[in-house]
Amino acid sequence: METKTKDSIFMMAVTAVMAALIAVVAPFSIPAGQVSFTLCTLLLYLSPYILGWKRAALATLIYIMLGMVGMPVFSGFKGGFGVLAGPTGGYILGYIPMVIVGGLFIKLFPRSRALQFTGMVLATAVLYTLGTVMFCVQMQATLEVALINCVFPFIPFDLGKMAVVIVFGPLLQERLSKAGIQLEA
């Protein structure tokens, strides 16, 4: 019983650390119109390899809640409910289903990097869809304007982040396992 409690406490701590890492990295951005380039999604792609999809989604939710209550953890050191309710809020809220979809592919296809990469692409499509819909509604923009400003410029950068994670995510999982650290649930 004591070991299970220690394991639970350890997993809560690791989940909190991942949420903190996301919160530290996400505010740093390169402005690109309405949406900024950040490394946040790099950690979001990586987190299911370390935590499993459920805990990765929880870490992402914790990050979003920190921002919602006003901590400056969103792109450009912004925070507050207004950011989530604003034109780019759909992209932030889309992080949760993105992590779930990507994480499920990692869990279901542990030996296929090609399918894991496909999962990341589909997960990013979910993110882009949710964010773009909210952007169009908030800004009364056409789909074309939203895609040109909020999606197309980010595709190469996101594909690059996916490529990095598809190489290092499984390696990190393997190294942690060899060290006797089983984080994934």
For each residue, the residues with C-beta under 8 A, 3 or more apart:
1: 4 5
2: 5 6
3: 6 7
4: 1 7 8
5: 1 2 8 9
6: 2 3 9 10
7: 3 4 10 11
8: 4 5 11 12
9: 5 6 12 13
10: 6 7 13 14
11: 7 8 14 15 51 55 183 185
12: 8 9 15 16
13: 9 10 16 17
14: 10 11 17 18 50 51 55 183
15: 11 12 18 19 51 55 58 59 62
16: 12 13 19 20 59 62
17: 13 14 20 21
18: 14 15 21 22 43 47 50 51 55 56 59
19: 15 16 22 23 58 59 60 62 63 66
20: 16 17 23 24
21: 17 18 24 25 43
22: 18 19 25 26 40 43 44 47 59 60 63 73
23: 19 20 26 27 63 66 67 71 73
24: 20 21 27
25: 21 22 28 38 39 40 42 43
26: 22 23 29 38 39 40 63 73 74 75
27: 23 24 38 72 73 74 75 76 77 78
28: 25 38 39
29: 26 36 37 38 75 76
30: 36 37 38
31: 36 76
32: 35 36 37 153 154
33: 149 150 153
34: 87 88 135 139 149 150
35: 32 75 88 91 131 135 149 150 154
36: 29 30 31 32 75 76
37: 29 30 32 154 157
38: 25 26 27 28 29 30 41 75
39: 25 26 28 42 43 161
40: 22 25 26 43 44 75 95
41: 38 44 45 95 98 124 127 158 161
42: 25 39 45 46 161 164 165
43: 18 21 22 25 39 40 46 47
44: 22 40 41 47 56 60 95 98 99 102
45: 41 42 48 102 120 123 161 162 165 169
46: 42 43 49 50 165 168 169 172
47: 18 22 43 44 50 51 55 56 59 60 99 103
48: 45 51 52 53 56 99 102 103 106 107
49: 46 106 165 169 170 172 173 184
50: 14 18 46 47 56 172 173 176 183 184
51: 11 14 15 18 47 48 54 55 56 58 59 183 184 185
52: 48 55 56 103 107 183 184 185
53: 48 56 57 99 100 102 103 104 106 107
54: 51 57 58 103 185
55: 11 14 15 18 47 51 52 58 59 183 185
56: 18 44 47 48 50 51 52 53 59 60 99 103
57: 53 54 60 61 96 99 100 103
58: 15 19 51 54 55 61 62
59: 15 16 18 19 22 47 51 55 56 62 63
60: 19 22 44 47 56 57 63 64 95 96 99
61: 57 58 64 65 96
62: 15 16 19 58 59 65 66
63: 19 22 23 26 59 60 66 67 73 95
64: 60 61 67 68 84 92 93 95 96
65: 61 62 68 69
66: 19 23 62 63 69 71 73 79
67: 23 63 64 70 71 72 73 74 78 79 80 83 84 92
68: 64 65 79 80 81 84
69: 65 66 79 80
70: 67 79 80
71: 23 66 67 79
72: 27 67 77 78 79
73: 22 23 26 27 63 66 67 79
74: 26 27 67 77 78 79 83 92
75: 26 27 29 35 36 38 40 78 88
76: 27 29 31 36
77: 27 72 74
78: 27 67 72 74 75 83
79: 66 67 68 69 70 71 72 73 74 83
80: 67 68 69 70 83 84
81: 68 84 85
82: 85 86
83: 67 74 78 79 80 86 88 89 92
84: 64 67 68 80 81 89 92 93
85: 81 82 89
86: 82 83 89 138
87: 34 134 135 138 139
88: 34 35 75 83 91 92 131 134 135 150
89: 83 84 85 86 92 93 134 138
90: 93 94 130 131 132 133 134 135
91: 35 88 94 95 127 130 131 134 135 150
92: 64 67 74 83 84 88 89 95 131
93: 64 84 89 90 96 130 134
94: 90 91 97 98 126 127 128 129 130 131
95: 40 41 44 60 63 64 91 92 98 99 127
96: 57 60 61 64 93 99 100
97: 94 100 101 123 126 127 130
98: 41 44 94 95 101 102 123 124 126 127
99: 44 47 48 53 56 57 60 95 96 102 103 123
100: 53 57 96 97 103 104 123
101: 97 98 104 105 119 122 123 126
102: 44 45 48 53 98 99 105 106 116 119 120 122 123 124
103: 47 48 52 53 54 56 57 99 100 106 107
104: 53 100 101 107 108 119
105: 101 102 108 109 115 116 118 119 120 122 123
106: 48 49 53 102 103 109 110 116 119 169
107: 48 52 53 103 104 110 184
108: 104 105 115
109: 105 106 112 115 116 119
110: 106 107
111:
112: 109 115 116
113: 116 117 166 170
114: 117 118
115: 105 108 109 112 118 119
116: 102 105 106 109 112 113 119 120 166 169 170
117: 113 114 120 121 162 163 166
118: 105 114 115 121 122
119: 101 102 104 105 106 109 115 116 122 123
120: 45 102 105 116 117 123 124 162 165 166
121: 117 118 124 125 159 162
122: 101 102 105 118 119 125 126
123: 45 97 98 99 100 101 102 105 119 120 126 127
124: 41 98 102 120 121 127 128 158 162
125: 121 122 128 129
126: 94 97 98 101 122 123 129 130
127: 41 91 94 95 97 98 123 124 130 131
128: 94 124 125 131 132 150 151 154
129: 94 125 126 132 133
130: 90 91 93 94 97 126 127 133 134
131: 35 88 90 91 92 94 127 128 134 135 150
132: 90 128 129 135 136 143 146 147 150 151
133: 90 129 130 136 137
134: 87 88 89 90 91 93 130 131 137 138
135: 34 35 87 88 90 91 131 132 138 139 141 146 150
136: 132 133 139 140 141 142 143 146
137: 133 134 140
138: 86 87 89 134 135
139: 34 87 135 136 145 146
140: 136 137
141: 135 136 145 146 149
142: 136 145 146
143: 132 136 146 147
144: 147 148
145: 139 141 142 148 149
146: 132 135 136 139 141 142 143 149 150 151
147: 132 143 144 150 151 152
148: 144 145 151 152
149: 33 34 35 141 145 146 153
150: 33 34 35 88 91 128 131 132 135 146 147 153 154
151: 128 132 146 147 148 154 155
152: 147 148 155
153: 32 33 149 150 157
154: 32 35 37 128 150 151 157 158
155: 151 152 158 159
156: 159 160
157: 37 153 154 160 161
158: 41 124 154 155 161 162
159: 121 155 156 162 163
160: 156 157 163 164
161: 39 41 42 45 157 158 164 165
162: 45 117 120 121 124 158 159 165 166
163: 117 159 160 166 167
164: 42 160 161 167 168
165: 42 45 46 49 120 161 162 168 169
166: 113 116 117 120 162 163 169 170
167: 163 164 170 171
168: 46 164 165 171 172
169: 45 46 49 106 116 165 166 172 173
170: 49 113 116 166 167 173 174
171: 167 168 174 175
172: 46 49 50 168 169 175 176
173: 49 50 169 170 176 177 184
174: 170 171 177 178
175: 171 172 178 179
176: 50 172 173 179 181 182 183
177: 173 174 180 181 182
178: 174 175
179: 175 176
180: 177
181: 176 177
182: 176 177
183: 11 14 50 51 52 55 176
184: 49 50 51 52 107 173
185: 11 51 52 54 55
